[in-house]
Amino acid sequence: MNISILVSYIILGFTLAAPIGPVNSARLDKGIKNGFWHAWVVGIGSMVADGFFMLLVYLGMVQFLGIPIIQIFLWLFGGFILIYSGVESIKNANTITLTYSRGKESLVKCFFTGFILSITSPLSVLFWLGIYGSVLAKTAQTNGTESLFIYSSMIFLGLAIWDVFVAALTTGFRKLLTIKSLIAISIISGASLVLFGLYFGYQGIQALFG
């Protein structure tokens, strides 16, 4: 087993998780308002969804997720979830204080926030079926099928490292922030979720009537 290849797959998982999107917006929002564990648990929920998509690719269910009606449902339902989450974040922005209770929002709710945002995101579906599927195909061609699970685990490890990094980052920022900046970030995070939701909804409607 080539160590450099294993490290490259860890880096791949880390970099694939880094782009700002619905899940990372939710991580930042929960982490800044509630602390490390809430941001981390949002990421765990997202990783469980990622693991589900990875399993689907492994089981060869690409064609099922390629059905147009399934894609339309994912676009529309994902858009609804994103818009709802964004509006809630904006609406509750003025309730933030510097002594924000860490128990005010349960870890279970944060977990399902991350899970639902990932599992209903068409971008997640397209990513895992496209990029991850391509990675699997290339790995199988280059190193054989017996190494697929190990290399996939390294990608997952990269995702986990990013989750801890973001959670720690939001915790550090939280100590330096004022009430006004916390409110502003909450509103910006909520607005970004709404924008993603509108984009998803537009894609769903276009697919439905186009």
N, CA, C and O of each residue as an XYZ file, in Angstrom:
840
protein
N       0.850     -1.196      0.000
C       0.000      0.000      0.000
C       0.884      1.244      0.000
O       1.723      1.410      0.886
N       0.704      2.097     -0.967
C       1.527      3.288     -1.121
C       1.042      4.403     -0.184
O      -0.087      4.877     -0.306
N       1.916      4.819      0.761
C       1.548      5.834      1.744
C       1.225      7.169      1.077
O       0.293      7.859      1.490
N       1.984      7.532      0.059
C       1.759      8.816     -0.612
C       0.375      8.858     -1.270
O      -0.273      9.905     -1.301
N      -0.069      7.716     -1.793
C      -1.402      7.657     -2.402
C      -2.477      7.813     -1.327
O      -3.472      8.508     -1.531
N      -2.268      7.158     -0.173
C      -3.225      7.281      0.930
C      -3.344      8.733      1.378
O      -4.447      9.235      1.593
N      -2.201      9.403      1.518
C      -2.202     10.806      1.929
C      -2.902     11.679      0.887
O      -3.621     12.614      1.238
N      -2.690     11.373     -0.388
C      -3.322     12.158     -1.454
C      -4.842     12.035     -1.404
O      -5.556     12.988     -1.719
N      -5.337     10.860     -1.007
C      -6.786     10.670     -0.902
C      -7.352     11.399      0.316
O      -8.481     11.889      0.278
N      -6.566     11.471      1.400
C      -6.986     12.252      2.558
C      -7.098     13.725      2.180
O      -8.067     14.398      2.530
N      -6.092     14.211      1.461
C      -6.099     15.608      1.000
C      -7.276     15.850      0.061
O      -7.901     16.910      0.102
N      -7.574     14.874     -0.776
C      -8.713     14.990     -1.684
C     -10.011     15.169     -0.902
O     -10.814     16.049     -1.212
N     -10.211     14.329      0.112
C     -11.422     14.443      0.932
C     -11.510     15.786      1.624
O     -12.589     16.373      1.711
N     -10.374     16.283      2.123
C     -10.329     17.572      2.824
C     -10.697     18.709      1.881
O     -11.510     19.570      2.219
N     -10.093     18.704      0.696
C     -10.334     19.798     -0.247
C     -11.738     19.744     -0.850
O     -12.316     20.784     -1.164
N     -12.285     18.548     -1.012
C     -13.636     18.427     -1.553
C     -14.679     18.957     -0.579
O     -15.750     19.401     -0.992
N     -14.364     18.910      0.730
C     -15.310     19.384      1.743
C     -15.222     20.883      1.971
O     -16.101     21.472      2.600
N     -14.157     21.506      1.458
C     -13.856     22.894      1.798
C     -14.733     23.953      1.123
O     -15.033     24.960      1.765
N     -15.163     23.783     -0.137
C     -15.931     24.859     -0.774
C     -17.157     25.269      0.040
O     -17.858     24.428      0.604
N     -17.400     26.582      0.088
C     -18.536     27.089      0.844
C     -19.837     26.671      0.158
O     -20.026     26.891     -1.038
N     -20.713     26.072      0.932
C     -22.000     25.616      0.438
C     -22.983     25.568      1.593
O     -22.685     26.081      2.673
N     -24.145     24.966      1.392
C     -25.162     24.919      2.442
C     -24.663     24.320      3.762
O     -24.919     24.876      4.829
N     -23.953     23.190      3.693
C     -23.509     22.522      4.917
C     -22.472     23.363      5.658
O     -22.553     23.511      6.877
N     -21.502     23.913      4.934
C     -20.493     24.736      5.591
C     -21.098     26.016      6.159
O     -20.654     26.501      7.200
N     -22.102     26.564      5.489
C     -22.805     27.741      6.024
C     -23.491     27.384      7.338
O     -23.454     28.155      8.297
N     -24.122     26.199      7.374
C     -24.789     25.746      8.593
C     -23.774     25.481      9.700
O     -24.028     25.799     10.861
N     -22.619     24.896      9.347
C     -21.557     24.662     10.332
C     -21.124     25.969     10.995
O     -21.025     26.055     12.219
N     -20.868     26.982     10.168
C     -20.431     28.266     10.687
C     -21.495     28.889     11.585
O     -21.189     29.429     12.647
N     -22.732     28.806     11.148
C     -23.838     29.390     11.892
C     -23.986     28.736     13.265
O     -24.056     29.428     14.281
N     -24.034     27.404     13.294
C     -24.207     26.678     14.555
C     -22.991     26.831     15.458
O     -23.127     26.975     16.673
N     -21.798     26.799     14.861
C     -20.586     26.884     15.657
C     -20.415     28.220     16.327
O     -20.048     28.286     17.500
N     -20.678     29.298     15.594
C     -20.503     30.633     16.147
C     -21.539     30.912     17.235
O     -21.236     31.565     18.234
N     -22.752     30.420     17.041
C     -23.811     30.689     18.009
C     -23.782     29.743     19.207
O     -24.162     30.135     20.310
N     -23.340     28.513     19.005
C     -23.452     27.513     20.066
C     -22.133     26.882     20.507
O     -22.051     26.329     21.604
N     -21.099     26.958     19.664
C     -19.817     26.401     20.072
C     -19.355     25.214     19.240
O     -19.997     24.820     18.266
N     -18.225     24.658     19.654
C     -17.527     23.604     18.908
C     -18.404     22.386     18.624
O     -18.510     21.952     17.477
N     -19.031     21.837     19.663
C     -19.730     20.568     19.497
C     -20.899     20.659     18.536
O     -21.173     19.714     17.796
N     -21.593     21.796     18.544
C     -22.733     21.956     17.634
C     -22.278     22.015     16.179
O     -22.907     21.423     15.302
N     -21.178     22.732     15.925
C     -20.642     22.781     14.557
C     -20.137     21.411     14.133
O     -20.344     20.992     12.994
N     -19.474     20.715     15.047
C     -18.928     19.385     14.755
C     -20.038     18.398     14.433
O     -19.907     17.593     13.511
N     -21.138     18.456     15.191
C     -22.251     17.513     14.995
C     -22.969     17.778     13.676
O     -23.442     16.840     13.034
N     -23.059     19.052     13.259
C     -23.612     19.350     11.929
C     -22.787     18.620     10.872
O     -23.330     18.024      9.942
N     -21.463     18.680     11.032
C     -20.571     17.992     10.101
C     -20.736     16.483     10.150
O     -20.664     15.812      9.120
N     -20.957     15.946     11.348
C     -21.165     14.498     11.475
C     -22.424     14.074     10.722
O     -22.434     13.052     10.035
N     -23.482     14.868     10.860
C     -24.718     14.574     10.126
C     -24.489     14.581      8.625
O     -24.998     13.727      7.899
N     -23.711     15.566      8.170
C     -23.380     15.647      6.752
C     -22.551     14.446      6.308
O     -22.756     13.916      5.217
N     -21.615     14.018      7.154
C     -20.760     12.882      6.813
C     -21.544     11.573      6.740
O     -21.234     10.703      5.926
N     -22.556     11.439      7.588
C     -23.416     10.247      7.520
C     -24.122     10.200      6.166
O     -24.219      9.144      5.541
N     -24.616     11.364      5.722
C     -25.246     11.445      4.398
C     -24.234     11.133      3.301
O     -24.543     10.428      2.340
N     -23.011     11.670      3.455
C     -21.958     11.386      2.482
C     -21.661      9.894      2.425
O     -21.475      9.324      1.350
N     -21.619      9.266      3.609
C     -21.377      7.831      3.663
C     -22.472      7.050      2.948
O     -22.209      6.025      2.321
N     -23.704      7.547      3.050
C     -24.842      6.908      2.371
C     -24.666      6.980      0.859
O     -24.882      5.993      0.155
N     -24.273      8.153      0.362
C     -24.049      8.305     -1.076
C     -22.894      7.424     -1.549
O     -22.965      6.820     -2.620
N     -21.827      7.353     -0.743
C     -20.699      6.497     -1.087
C     -21.141      5.044     -1.187
O     -20.708      4.307     -2.074
N     -22.012      4.643     -0.262
C     -22.512      3.271     -0.276
C     -23.349      3.004     -1.515
O     -23.275      1.927     -2.107
N     -24.157      4.004     -1.907
C     -24.980      3.847     -3.110
C     -24.109      3.628     -4.345
O     -24.411      2.795     -5.200
N     -23.034      4.387     -4.416
C     -22.132      4.226     -5.554
C     -21.519      2.827     -5.523
O     -21.386      2.165     -6.552
N     -21.150      2.398     -4.322
C     -20.588      1.055     -4.171
C     -21.581     -0.008     -4.630
O     -21.196     -0.987     -5.269
N     -22.833      0.182     -4.310
C     -23.854     -0.816     -4.636
C     -24.365     -0.682     -6.069
O     -25.218     -1.450     -6.513
N     -23.831      0.304     -6.779
C     -24.183      0.444     -8.185
C     -25.577      0.967     -8.445
O     -26.231      0.547     -9.399
N     -26.049      1.901     -7.586
C     -27.400      2.429     -7.753
C     -27.406      3.777     -8.463
O     -28.297      4.599     -8.248
N     -26.413      3.994     -9.306
C     -26.310      5.246    -10.036
C     -27.544      5.483    -10.909
O     -28.053      6.602    -10.976
N     -28.014      4.455    -11.560
C     -29.144      4.602    -12.477
C     -30.416      5.000    -11.744
O     -31.237      5.742    -12.282
N     -30.587      4.505    -10.506
C     -31.784      4.853     -9.733
C     -31.805      6.347     -9.440
O     -32.842      6.995     -9.583
N     -30.658      6.899     -9.027
C     -30.593      8.312     -8.710
C     -30.548      9.179     -9.967
O     -30.637     10.404     -9.889
N     -30.411      8.540    -11.113
C     -30.421      9.275    -12.366
C     -31.813      9.440    -12.944
O     -31.974     10.091    -13.977
N     -32.828      8.865    -12.302
C     -34.209      8.985    -12.770
C     -34.661     10.446    -12.651
O     -34.529     11.035    -11.578
N     -35.183     11.035    -13.712
C     -35.549     12.460    -13.706
C     -36.461     12.870    -12.557
O     -36.239     13.916    -11.947
N     -37.483     12.070    -12.246
C     -38.425     12.448    -11.191
C     -37.744     12.491     -9.829
O     -38.116     13.297     -8.976
N     -36.745     11.626     -9.618
C     -35.987     11.634     -8.368
C     -35.134     12.903     -8.290
O     -35.039     13.531     -7.235
N     -34.527     13.270     -9.395
C     -33.711     14.477     -9.434
C     -34.554     15.717     -9.155
O     -34.140     16.606     -8.411
N     -35.745     15.769     -9.762
C     -36.643     16.911     -9.559
C     -37.046     17.010     -8.082
O     -37.053     18.095     -7.500
N     -37.379     15.857     -7.489
C     -37.751     15.842     -6.077
C     -36.612     16.365     -5.205
O     -36.848     17.141     -4.280
N     -35.383     15.947     -5.492
C     -34.229     16.373     -4.705
C     -33.996     17.877     -4.831
O     -33.703     18.552     -3.844
N     -34.126     18.390     -6.037
C     -33.967     19.828     -6.240
C     -35.004     20.611     -5.426
O     -34.648     21.529     -4.686
N     -36.285     20.248     -5.562
C     -37.368     21.000     -4.927
C     -37.363     20.850     -3.411
O     -37.477     21.839     -2.687
N     -37.231     19.616     -2.927
C     -37.245     19.391     -1.483
C     -36.005     19.999     -0.836
O     -36.080     20.593      0.239
N     -34.866     19.844     -1.502
C     -33.635     20.449     -1.003
C     -33.754     21.956     -0.933
O     -33.311     22.577      0.033
N     -34.356     22.551     -1.964
C     -34.553     23.993     -1.971
C     -35.434     24.453     -0.821
O     -35.148     25.464     -0.180
N     -36.507     23.709     -0.559
C     -37.411     24.045      0.546
C     -36.683     24.014      1.884
O     -36.829     24.928      2.696
N     -35.901     22.966      2.113
C     -35.174     22.819      3.376
C     -34.185     23.963      3.563
O     -34.062     24.512      4.658
N     -33.480     24.322      2.490
C     -32.482     25.388      2.566
C     -33.134     26.743      2.859
O     -32.655     27.495      3.708
N     -34.218     27.048      2.160
C     -34.905     28.324      2.368
C     -35.464     28.408      3.787
O     -35.356     29.442      4.446
N     -36.057     27.319      4.246
C     -36.607     27.286      5.608
C     -35.509     27.518      6.647
O     -35.678     28.313      7.572
N     -34.385     26.820      6.488
C     -33.276     26.951      7.431
C     -32.709     28.369      7.414
O     -32.377     28.927      8.460
N     -32.600     28.946      6.213
C     -32.070     30.300      6.088
C     -32.972     31.338      6.728
O     -32.496     32.234      7.424
N     -34.267     31.222      6.499
C     -35.225     32.157      7.085
C     -35.202     32.059      8.607
O     -35.260     33.077      9.297
N     -35.119     30.840      9.130
C     -35.045     30.649     10.581
C     -33.802     31.307     11.158
O     -33.862     31.924     12.222
N     -32.675     31.182     10.464
C     -31.427     31.783     10.927
C     -31.529     33.302     10.966
O     -31.071     33.936     11.916
N     -32.132     33.885      9.926
C     -32.298     35.340      9.875
C     -33.286     35.814     10.932
O     -33.055     36.817     11.608
N     -34.386     35.084     11.066
C     -35.444     35.467     12.001
C     -34.957     35.456     13.452
O     -35.358     36.294     14.259
N     -34.082     34.488     13.770
C     -33.618     34.344     15.149
C     -32.306     35.076     15.426
O     -31.731     34.937     16.506
N     -31.833     35.855     14.450
C     -30.533     36.526     14.603
C     -30.497     37.461     15.806
O     -29.486     37.531     16.506
N     -31.593     38.179     16.054
C     -31.611     39.161     17.135
C     -31.670     38.527     18.527
O     -31.573     39.230     19.532
N     -31.828     37.221     18.588
C     -31.876     36.551     19.889
C     -30.483     36.143     20.371
O     -30.340     35.612     21.473
N     -29.458     36.388     19.553
C     -28.093     35.983     19.905
C     -27.525     36.918     20.968
O     -27.719     38.132     20.912
N     -26.824     36.338     21.930
C     -26.072     37.107     22.916
C     -24.687     36.502     23.047
O     -24.441     35.403     22.551
N     -23.781     37.208     23.711
C     -22.433     36.675     23.908
C     -22.405     35.536     24.913
O     -21.405     34.829     25.037
N     -23.508     35.363     25.628
C     -23.614     34.237     26.566
C     -24.620     33.230     26.035
O     -25.363     32.608     26.795
N     -24.630     33.083     24.736
C     -25.554     32.176     24.054
C     -25.486     30.777     24.672
O     -24.415     30.176     24.760
N     -26.608     30.287     25.084
C     -26.632     28.994     25.770
C     -26.295     27.855     24.828
O     -26.910     27.712     23.772
N     -25.316     27.043     25.210
C     -24.911     25.935     24.365
C     -25.971     24.852     24.327
O     -25.983     24.013     23.427
N     -26.860     24.873     25.307
C     -27.895     23.849     25.331
C     -29.188     24.311     24.696
O     -30.171     23.570     24.664
N     -29.193     25.550     24.184
C     -30.428     26.119     23.649
C     -30.889     25.364     22.411
O     -32.089     25.188     22.198
N     -29.948     24.922     21.602
C     -30.283     24.125     20.425
C     -29.636     22.756     20.581
O     -28.420     22.653     20.745
N     -30.433     21.725     20.532
C     -29.925     20.386     20.843
C     -28.948     19.892     19.795
O     -29.005     20.284     18.630
N     -28.048     19.018     20.236
C     -27.086     18.409     19.328
C     -27.794     17.517     18.308
O     -27.345     17.393     17.168
N     -28.898     16.900     18.721
C     -29.660     16.048     17.803
C     -30.203     16.869     16.641
O     -30.154     16.435     15.490
N     -30.721     18.059     16.945
C     -31.240     18.935     15.897
C     -30.127     19.353     14.949
O     -30.322     19.406     13.735
N     -28.946     19.652     15.514
C     -27.808     20.036     14.679
C     -27.387     18.879     13.766
O     -27.051     19.081     12.599
N     -27.414     17.663     14.323
C     -27.061     16.487     13.526
C     -27.991     16.346     12.332
O     -27.537     16.133     11.207
N     -29.297     16.466     12.577
C     -30.246     16.296     11.488
C     -30.207     17.471     10.512
O     -30.547     17.311      9.340
N     -29.794     18.654     10.984
C     -29.603     19.784     10.069
C     -28.549     19.432      9.029
O     -28.767     19.591      7.828
N     -27.396     18.949      9.508
C     -26.331     18.560      8.590
C     -26.726     17.412      7.689
O     -26.413     17.407      6.499
N     -27.421     16.430      8.267
C     -27.822     15.253      7.489
C     -28.807     15.619      6.390
O     -28.637     15.220      5.238
N     -29.845     16.386      6.750
C     -30.891     16.728      5.780
C     -30.347     17.643      4.682
O     -30.679     17.483      3.507
N     -29.492     18.622      5.085
C     -28.920     19.524      4.085
C     -28.099     18.763      3.056
O     -28.097     19.114      1.876
N     -27.398     17.714      3.501
C     -26.577     16.921      2.568
C     -27.410     15.925      1.778
O     -27.248     15.801      0.565
N     -28.301     15.216      2.460
C     -29.030     14.128      1.807
C     -30.025     14.658      0.776
O     -30.377     13.950     -0.168
N     -30.486     15.922      0.957
C     -31.455     16.494      0.013
C     -30.802     17.414     -1.019
O     -31.489     17.997     -1.858
N     -29.482     17.543     -0.955
C     -28.801     18.441     -1.880
C     -28.473     17.745     -3.196
O     -27.695     16.791     -3.208
N     -29.047     18.202     -4.293
C     -28.717     17.606     -5.593
C     -27.231     17.724     -5.909
O     -26.668     16.881     -6.607
N     -26.596     18.783     -5.387
C     -25.169     18.943     -5.616
C     -24.386     17.815     -4.955
O     -23.371     17.362     -5.486
N     -24.862     17.360     -3.789
C     -24.213     16.226     -3.119
C     -24.362     14.961     -3.957
O     -23.417     14.192     -4.133
N     -25.583     14.771     -4.472
C     -25.836     13.594     -5.306
C     -24.925     13.616     -6.527
O     -24.254     12.631     -6.836
N     -24.914     14.760     -7.219
C     -24.104     14.871     -8.426
C     -22.623     14.723     -8.103
O     -21.869     14.128     -8.873
N     -22.207     15.269     -6.954
C     -20.813     15.178     -6.562
C     -20.396     13.729     -6.338
O     -19.401     13.272     -6.900
N     -21.153     13.008     -5.521
C     -20.748     11.643     -5.180
C     -20.881     10.692     -6.357
O     -20.071      9.780     -6.527
N     -21.900     10.909     -7.163
C     -22.046     10.042     -8.336
C     -21.027     10.390     -9.414
O     -20.555      9.520    -10.146
N     -20.697     11.678     -9.499
C     -19.762     12.111    -10.529
C     -18.316     11.991    -10.111
O     -17.578     11.152    -10.627
N     -17.908     12.836     -9.168
C     -16.508     12.876     -8.768
C     -16.076     11.587     -8.078
O     -15.074     10.980     -8.456
N     -16.832     11.172     -7.068
C     -16.447      9.963     -6.336
C     -16.515      8.730     -7.232
O     -15.656      7.851     -7.159
N     -17.545      8.674     -8.077
C     -17.640      7.552     -9.006
C     -16.446      7.495     -9.939
O     -15.928      6.422    -10.247
N     -16.015      8.674    -10.384
C     -14.842      8.731    -11.253
C     -13.577      8.302    -10.512
O     -12.724      7.611    -11.070
N     -13.466      8.721     -9.241
C     -12.316      8.336     -8.426
C     -12.267      6.822     -8.246
O     -11.205      6.210     -8.349
N     -13.423      6.229     -7.976
C     -13.482      4.779     -7.821
C     -13.051      4.064     -9.095
O     -12.281      3.104     -9.057
N     -13.560      4.550    -10.220
C     -13.228      3.927    -11.498
C     -11.729      4.006    -11.769
O     -11.114      3.035    -12.209
N     -11.150      5.181    -11.500
C      -9.722      5.355    -11.732
C      -8.898      4.493    -10.781
O      -7.896      3.899    -11.181
N      -9.327      4.428     -9.515
C      -8.615      3.627     -8.524
C      -8.652      2.149     -8.887
O      -7.646      1.446     -8.788
N      -9.819      1.692     -9.307
C      -9.961      0.284     -9.689
C      -9.082     -0.045    -10.884
O      -8.485     -1.118    -10.963
N      -9.017      0.896    -11.807
C      -8.221      0.675    -13.012
C      -6.721      0.662    -12.706
O      -5.962     -0.114    -13.286
N      -6.308      1.539    -11.782
C      -4.887      1.693    -11.488
C      -4.378      0.709    -10.438
O      -3.299      0.136    -10.585
N      -5.174      0.516     -9.362
C      -4.686     -0.265     -8.223
C      -5.478     -1.540     -7.946
O      -5.131     -2.301     -7.043
N      -6.549     -1.777     -8.724
C      -7.337     -2.971     -8.487
C      -8.485     -2.707     -7.527
O      -8.446     -1.744     -6.762
N      -9.496     -3.548     -7.561
C     -10.697     -3.348     -6.752
C     -10.494     -3.641     -5.273
O     -11.280     -3.181     -4.444
N      -9.452     -4.400     -4.922
C      -9.270     -4.769     -3.526
C      -8.887     -3.576     -2.642
O      -8.992     -3.661     -1.418
N      -8.450     -2.483     -3.240
C      -8.028     -1.310     -2.469
C      -9.100     -0.227     -2.391
O      -8.880      0.809     -1.764
N     -10.249     -0.446     -3.011
C     -11.272      0.590     -3.082
C     -11.749      1.038     -1.702
O     -11.908      2.233     -1.453
N     -11.976      0.079     -0.810
C     -12.496      0.421      0.518
C     -11.497      1.260      1.303
O     -11.876      2.223      1.969
N     -10.237      0.900      1.226
C      -9.195      1.630      1.959
C      -9.073      3.059      1.449
O      -9.022      4.001      2.240
N      -9.028      3.225      0.135
C      -8.906      4.569     -0.434
C     -10.159      5.404     -0.145
O     -10.064      6.605      0.108
N     -11.318      4.769     -0.184
C     -12.553      5.479      0.144
C     -12.541      5.935      1.598
O     -13.023      7.022      1.916
N     -11.988      5.102      2.483
C     -11.882      5.458      3.896
C     -10.982      6.676      4.077
O     -11.228      7.504      4.954
N      -9.946      6.788      3.257
C      -9.051      7.941      3.342
C      -9.779      9.228      2.927
O      -9.564     10.284      3.521
N     -10.640      9.133      1.905
C     -11.446     10.283      1.510
C     -12.349     10.703      2.664
O     -12.500     11.890      2.953
N     -12.942      9.714      3.313
C     -13.843      9.978      4.438
C     -13.076     10.600      5.599
O     -13.596     11.473      6.294
N     -11.830     10.150      5.811
C     -10.988     10.721      6.859
C     -10.708     12.194      6.574
O     -10.687     13.013      7.492
N     -10.495     12.528      5.314
C     -10.296     13.923      4.925
C     -11.514     14.775      5.244
O     -11.381     15.912      5.695
N     -12.710     14.222      5.009
C     -13.948     14.921      5.353
C     -14.026     15.170      6.853
O     -14.441     16.243      7.292
N     -13.622     14.167      7.641
C     -13.669     14.274      9.101
C     -12.704     15.344      9.607
O     -13.027     16.089     10.532
N     -11.532     15.417      9.005
C     -10.538     16.415      9.408
C     -11.072     17.827      9.138
O     -10.890     18.732      9.951
N     -11.729     18.003      7.990
C     -12.312     19.307      7.670
C     -13.382     19.675      8.694
O     -13.473     20.833      9.102
N     -14.185     18.714      9.109
C     -15.252     18.960     10.077
C     -14.683     19.485     11.384
O     -15.186     20.467     11.929
N     -13.640     18.840     11.890
C     -13.005     19.268     13.136
C     -12.374     20.652     12.964
O     -12.439     21.488     13.866
N     -11.766     20.883     11.806
C     -11.112     22.165     11.528
C     -12.111     23.310     11.572
O     -11.852     24.333     12.207
N     -13.249     23.151     10.905
C     -14.256     24.211     10.866
C     -14.845     24.447     12.256
O     -15.047     25.591     12.663
N     -15.121     23.357     12.984
C     -15.678     23.486     14.331
C     -14.718     24.245     15.242
O     -15.142     25.105     16.014
N     -13.439     23.932     15.156
C     -12.438     24.615     15.969
C     -12.305     26.078     15.551
O     -12.124     26.959     16.392
N     -12.397     26.327     14.250
C     -12.274     27.682     13.721
C     -13.405     28.574     14.221
O     -13.167     29.705     14.644
N     -14.626     28.069     14.173
C     -15.769     28.864     14.622
C     -15.696     29.122     16.122
O     -16.097     30.189     16.587
N     -15.191     28.161     16.878
C     -15.055     28.344     18.320
C     -14.050     29.449     18.629
O     -14.275     30.267     19.521
N     -12.937     29.470     17.886
C     -11.934     30.512     18.084
C     -12.455     31.884     17.719
O     -12.210     32.857     18.433
N     -13.180     31.969     16.597
C     -13.743     33.246     16.180
C     -14.765     33.763     17.188
O     -14.866     34.965     17.432
N     -15.514     32.838     17.764
C     -16.609     33.218     18.660
C     -16.113     34.043     19.843
O     -16.821     34.928     20.323
N     -14.903     33.758     20.314
C     -14.352     34.464     21.470
C     -13.982     35.907     21.132
O     -13.855     36.743     22.026
N     -13.809     36.195     19.850
C     -13.384     37.521     19.424
C     -14.524     38.373     18.890
O     -14.320     39.538     18.550
N     -15.720     37.805     18.812
C     -16.824     38.489     18.159
C     -17.687     39.278     19.140
O     -17.802     38.925     20.314
N     -18.294     40.361     18.630
C     -19.256     41.145     19.395
C     -20.659     40.669     19.060
O     -20.855     39.866     18.148
N     -21.634     41.174     19.810
C     -23.022     40.791     19.543
C     -23.436     41.195     18.130
O     -24.100     40.431     17.429
N     -23.039     42.404     17.713
C     -23.415     42.889     16.379
C     -22.822     42.012     15.268
O     -23.487     41.720     14.275
N     -21.563     41.599     15.452
C     -20.936     40.777     14.416
C     -21.548     39.381     14.382
O     -21.660     38.774     13.317
N     -21.949     38.866     15.562
C     -22.627     37.569     15.604
C     -23.950     37.629     14.854
O     -24.294     36.718     14.101
N     -24.686     38.713     15.068
C     -25.968     38.885     14.386
C     -25.754     39.003     12.879
O     -26.488     38.408     12.090
N     -24.730     39.785     12.484
C     -24.446     39.975     11.055
C     -24.081     38.651     10.388
O     -24.554     38.351      9.292
N     -23.235     37.860     11.055
C     -22.830     36.577     10.483
C     -24.015     35.634     10.381
O     -24.146     34.906      9.397
N     -24.886     35.640     11.396
C     -26.076     34.792     11.368
C     -26.979     35.171     10.193
O     -27.521     34.302      9.510
N     -27.133     36.480      9.964
C     -27.969     36.946      8.851
C     -27.332     36.573      7.514
O     -28.016     36.120      6.596
N     -26.006     36.770      7.412
C     -25.304     36.439      6.164
C     -25.380     34.939      5.884
O     -25.617     34.525      4.749
N     -25.177     34.124      6.931
C     -25.272     32.669      6.765
C     -26.678     32.270      6.331
O     -26.853     31.438      5.441
N     -27.682     32.879      6.976
C     -29.062     32.578      6.606
C     -29.376     32.981      5.184
O     -30.050     32.256      4.453
N     -28.870     34.168      4.791
C     -29.104     34.650      3.425
C     -28.459     33.724      2.399
O     -29.022     33.475      1.333
N     -27.259     33.211      2.733
C     -26.590     32.299      1.801
C     -27.381     31.002      1.647
O     -27.458     30.444      0.553
N     -27.970     30.526      2.747
C     -28.798     29.320      2.666
C     -30.027     29.563      1.799
O     -30.417     28.704      1.009
N     -30.635     30.739      1.952
C     -31.811     31.084      1.142
C     -31.439     31.143     -0.337
O     -32.183     30.649     -1.185
N     -30.303     31.738     -0.646
C     -29.858     31.835     -2.040
C     -29.623     30.450     -2.640
O     -30.024     30.180     -3.772
N     -28.974     29.584     -1.879
C     -28.797     28.207     -2.346
C     -30.156     27.538     -2.562
O     -30.354     26.816     -3.539
N     -31.089     27.788     -1.638
C     -32.415     27.189     -1.753
C     -33.156     27.670     -2.988
O     -33.797     26.880     -3.682
N     -33.068     28.974     -3.263
C     -33.709     29.525     -4.457
C     -33.097     28.938     -5.731
O     -33.796     28.663     -6.706
N     -31.782     28.755     -5.698
C     -31.105     28.152     -6.852
C     -31.576     26.721     -7.070
O     -31.872     26.320     -8.195
N     -31.644     25.953     -5.982
C     -32.111     24.568     -6.079
C     -33.549     24.521     -6.587
O     -33.892     23.719     -7.456
N     -34.397     25.414     -6.014
C     -35.797     25.447     -6.433
C     -35.941     25.796     -7.906
O     -36.764     25.217     -8.614
N     -35.133     26.747     -8.360
C     -35.151     27.138     -9.778
C     -34.771     25.968    -10.669
O     -35.407     25.729    -11.696
N     -33.733     25.240    -10.275
C     -33.299     24.086    -11.051
C     -34.387     23.014    -11.093
O     -34.603     22.371    -12.120
N     -35.072     22.834     -9.952
C     -36.138     21.841     -9.905
C     -37.307     22.199    -10.802
O     -37.831     21.347    -11.519
N     -37.723     23.479    -10.762
C     -38.829     23.944    -11.593
C     -38.454     23.875    -13.069
O     -39.266     23.489    -13.910
N     -37.221     24.252    -13.370
C     -36.744     24.191    -14.755
C     -36.752     22.749    -15.259
O     -37.138     22.483    -16.397
N     -36.319     21.816    -14.399
C     -36.307     20.401    -14.788
C     -37.727     19.857    -14.937
O     -37.990     18.997    -15.778
N     -38.644     20.375    -14.105
C     -40.014     19.895    -14.126
C     -40.769     20.361    -15.349
O     -41.522     19.589    -15.942
N     -40.581     21.622    -15.739
C     -41.338     22.191    -16.852
C     -40.517     22.371    -18.117
O     -41.041     22.714    -19.177
N     -39.180     22.124    -17.979
C     -38.334     22.301    -19.156
C     -38.335     21.067    -20.022
O     -37.672     21.040    -21.059
